[in-house]
């Protein structure tokens, strides 16, 4: 069993960032070590806490259970993604 503090949470965050930027987990860790990937804990305009990550001019916000890529278009009005909480960009 892993005894390091918050190991699972950090691994999940790395996985979410990898998905947001279409990278491997190893590439995310390398980018963090090289300083080319920035992360900041923020509160969005709706008062929700998230981690905002930036890499190669792209920005993504990581929420529990959702990834929002800043600059992506939200789903069309006729698409039903259940009101958010998914990684479709809603």
C-alpha positions in Angstrom: 0.0 0.0 0.0 1.2 3.5 -0.8 1.9 5.6 2.3 2.8 8.9 0.7 0.5 11.7 1.5 -2.1 12.6 -1.2 -0.4 10.2 -3.7 -3.7 9.2 -5.2 -4.9 12.7 -5.6 -1.7 13.9 -7.2 -1.7 10.9 -9.5 -5.3 11.7 -10.5 -4.4 15.4 -11.2 -1.4 14.3 -13.3 -3.8 12.0 -15.3 -6.3 14.8 -15.8 -3.7 17.2 -17.0 -2.3 14.5 -19.4 -5.8 14.1 -20.8 -6.4 17.8 -21.1 -3.3 18.4 -23.1 -3.2 15.0 -24.8 0.1 14.0 -23.2 1.4 10.9 -21.4 1.7 11.0 -17.6 5.5 10.8 -18.0 5.4 13.9 -20.3 3.3 15.8 -17.7 5.8 15.0 -15.0 8.7 16.0 -17.3 7.0 19.3 -18.2 6.5 20.1 -14.5 10.1 19.4 -13.8 11.3 21.5 -16.7 9.0 24.4 -15.7 7.0 24.4 -19.0 3.7 23.4 -17.3 2.2 25.8 -14.8 -0.5 25.1 -12.3 -2.5 27.4 -10.0 -5.4 26.7 -7.7 -8.2 29.2 -8.6 -11.8 30.0 -8.0 -13.7 30.5 -11.3 -16.3 33.1 -12.0 -19.1 30.8 -10.7 -17.3 30.3 -7.3 -16.0 26.7 -8.0 -12.5 25.7 -7.1 -10.3 24.2 -9.7 -6.7 23.8 -10.8 -5.8 25.9 -13.8 -3.0 24.4 -15.8 -1.1 26.0 -18.7 1.2 24.4 -21.2 2.5 25.5 -24.7 0.0 28.5 -24.8 -3.0 26.3 -23.9 -5.0 26.5 -20.7 -7.2 23.9 -19.0 -9.2 24.0 -15.8 -9.4 20.7 -13.9 -12.5 20.3 -11.8 -13.5 17.1 -9.8 -14.8 14.9 -12.6 -14.4 17.5 -15.4 -11.9 19.1 -17.6 -12.6 22.5 -19.3 -10.2 23.5 -22.0 -10.2 27.3 -22.1 -11.0 28.4 -25.6 -13.0 25.3 -26.5 -16.6 25.8 -27.5 -19.3 24.5 -25.2 -21.6 21.7 -26.5 -24.4 22.8 -28.8 -27.7 23.4 -27.1 -29.3 20.2 -28.4 -26.5 18.1 -27.0 -27.3 16.7 -23.5 -24.3 16.0 -21.4 -26.2 15.8 -18.2 -25.6 19.5 -17.2 -21.9 19.3 -16.8 -19.5 17.3 -14.7 -18.0 15.6 -17.8 -15.0 16.2 -19.9 -16.9 17.4 -23.0 -16.0 21.0 -22.4 -19.4 22.0 -20.9 
